Amino acid sequence: MAVLLYDLATADDRRLSPFCWRTRMALAHKQIAHETVAVSFTGIRGIGDGSYRRVPVVCDEGYWIDESSAIADRLEATRSNAPSLFGGSAGRALSVFVDAWATRLMMPIGRIVVPDIHKLVAAEDHPYFEQSRRTWLGTNYDAMRAQRGEDLERIRRALAPVRSIVAAQPFIGGETPLYADYQVFGLFQWARTTCDVALIERDDPMHPWLERCLDLYDGLGRSCPAYDW
Amino acid sequence: MAVLLYDLATADDRRLSPFCWRTRMALAHKQIAHETVAVSFTGIRGIGDGSYRRVPVVCDEGYWIDESSAIADRLEATRSNAPSLFGGSAGRALSVFVDAWATRLMMPIGRIVVPDIHKLVAAEDHPYFEQSRRTWLGTNYDAMRAQRGEDLERIRRALAPVRSIVAAQPFIGGETPLYADYQVFGLFQWARTTCDVALIERDDPMHPWLERCLDLYDGLGRSCPAYDW
């Protein structure tokens, strides 16, 4: 197998990383045969030469690369005959825009999912996980749970741009998905695989879009345990 | 003159409408010879057959059309030989995304600029302007002024996606501007032409982008009175 994706996994093999999901969908989009290697949070330091602190990490025919945006750029450049991830330079600008926009959703979604993720990670990861997430989010699990309602409202309001697009067309990218779809889908996978709080309601115009994303590539997004929102 | 743009103007001919600026830049981008017709707030009802309640309104060789997104779509479809406003379907998705994203900035920017716009509009527009803006923003001028600092912080944070893109490339659209640039630029023109509160600081990575937008089409964006941020 020429391409390996090191993919964050819980003890029961939930693939929860929003950034790994971007890469996993991008690999499928580019029709690249690959295998995923499940790693725990504390297992990340064992990848490759030991220099990596985050996933996704991809070993692409001996070439090591991390950071989901850099990986997407490499896949686009090196697999130019496969379907484009960006649809040209304007579509790449869309991905940069969506990336920065999505960054602002990370903390409110994080506060919702992190207490539940704690229960799913391997026991040896607990001390690292709790400390790193408290540092990142600046608060403890009880406080995160206490503001769930407020965070959920904020997230649903902030999803307006995606809602506008997918109310009018099947995917953010148009008739077929682009990397921008996977960037947003990754956020949903992070929550779906770990938390029973639905980020969107059933009657949200984004719900059919989420289902379409889950159907892509023979239901790749449904290939690990997740909550049915 | 085959193409007319009905363009909102203050008593001293400041062209302040963020949506008219989108259209004006789009017409220049498409290299369409046109004239603008200055209209006051209460003058909008006198446009065409009297059915319009908002600008921009364009009369394109006898075809009347309003709503900036619809106008952009028409210009793209009818002037396919001129430079594209979207750069393909992914770029059009970018515009839909930016449109919905920008909508969430309208109220905080509105609260900053509306009290100053009041001083600039024609006297006969004052009652209409004050009432319609109070209804839209749900508050009075004193309260808007009182929360300026907070709104300004919110706006600067919310501009992060644009900041990320233009820190890495000249325009949101890439090496050259696309309609997405004009969508954001319109917000800045709304504020620049009416209010001395700079939406961004001089050392913001967006500042050189704003200057580039102002330079486009022989300095079209500088062609009416405005504040020098």
Interface residues (C-beta under 8 A of the other chain):
Chain A: F86 G87 G88 S89 A90 G91 R92 A93 L94 V96 F97 V98 D99 A100 W101 T103 R104 R157 A158 A160 P161 V162 R163 S164 I165 A168 Q169 I172 G173 G174 E175 L178 A180
Chain B: F86 G87 G88 S89 A90 G91 R92 A93 L94 V96 F97 V98 D99 A100 W101 T103 R104 R157 A158 A160 P161 V162 R163 S164 I165 A168 Q169 I172 G173 G174 E175 L178 A180
